[in-house]
């Protein structure tokens, strides 16, 4: 069981919660430019990891069967229900944060999100160390813009900076619980691994297509749109390069 690399990976992902400190040292125009680049790159890594690493593993596990499609659709719908049912939302740009002053609710929702991130990372390491590493990178790149938004929400909700950092980190640490559950679940239930991989793939597709790419569509300038496309492709290219290590 890959306990050590899994726990190290989720701890590294949890440390991303401190990126908000760096973000607030930047000017708003600089931060906005940085966020769109990060979002573009994150969308590329999520889609690249899904279609280059995870789905081939799923096909190898269960073949081209109807249940594979149903698992993916079920995972996509599950993420939709989570986002709408518990007001779990990925806040990606600072300009709108003051319209969401519900810091405590955001912490609860983000805790659920981090739990699923832990499940995703744990499931990937169960298949292969390299797949786990690639998936951890994909999670890290989509966590960076989200954590900047989460930190901004807490500040605008009245938290002191030290409190915002602490509570955001504690919420991020829930990923460790998710990783432990994934490793335990795989041993306890036969056939759990394909379902967890399907959760990973469906969740990554949902985050990239529903949460991230719509943010990019808000930019209408041709030069900036071209830059976003460049970084999206770069994210996919990173996952292609990692496939050569397998």
C-alpha positions, 0 to 999 in steps of 0.5 A: 500500500502506497501510504507514504507517497500518498500522505506526503502528496496530500500534505503538500497539497494542503500547504498550498492553502498558504498561497493567499499570503503571497497573493495579497502582496501583489497588486490587483491588476497583476493578480488578475493576470496571474489568476487567468494564467493559473486557471488556464494551466490548471484546466489543461492539467486536469483534462490532460491527467483525465484523458492521458492517464486516468481513462486509459487505466480505467479502460484497462481495468473494466474495458469499454463497457456501459458501466464505465460510461455510467460511472463517469456520468455518475461522478460528473452528476455527483460533483454537480449535486455537491456544488449546488447542494452545499454551496461548494463553489471554486472562487477564482477571482478577487474582484467578486469575493466581497459578494460572498461574505459567508466565510464559515460556509465556505470553510465547510464547503471547502472541507468537502472539496478537500476530502474529495481531493484526498480520495482522488489522490489516494485512488491514483496512488493505488494504481501506480506511483507515477499516476499518483504523482501526475494526479497530485500535480493536477490537483496542486495546479487547480488548488492554487487559484482556488486557495487564493479565492478562499483566503480572500473570502475569509478576509472579506468575511471578517477573519484576521489574516492569521485566523484566515490562514489557520482555518484555511489550512485546517480545511485543507488538511481534510484531504489527509482524511480523504486519502486515508479513506481511499486507501482503506476503502480499496482494501475493504471493498472488492472492485472499489478502485475502478469506481474511485478512478471514475470519481477522479475522472468525472470530478476532473472533467467537471471542475475543468469544464464547469468551474474553470473554462467558463472563467476563461470565457469572460476574457474577450480580448484576442491576445489574452484569449490566445495566452490562455489557450497557450497555457491550457495547452501547456497544462495538457503538454505537461501531462503528456510529458509525464506519460513518457515516464510511465 
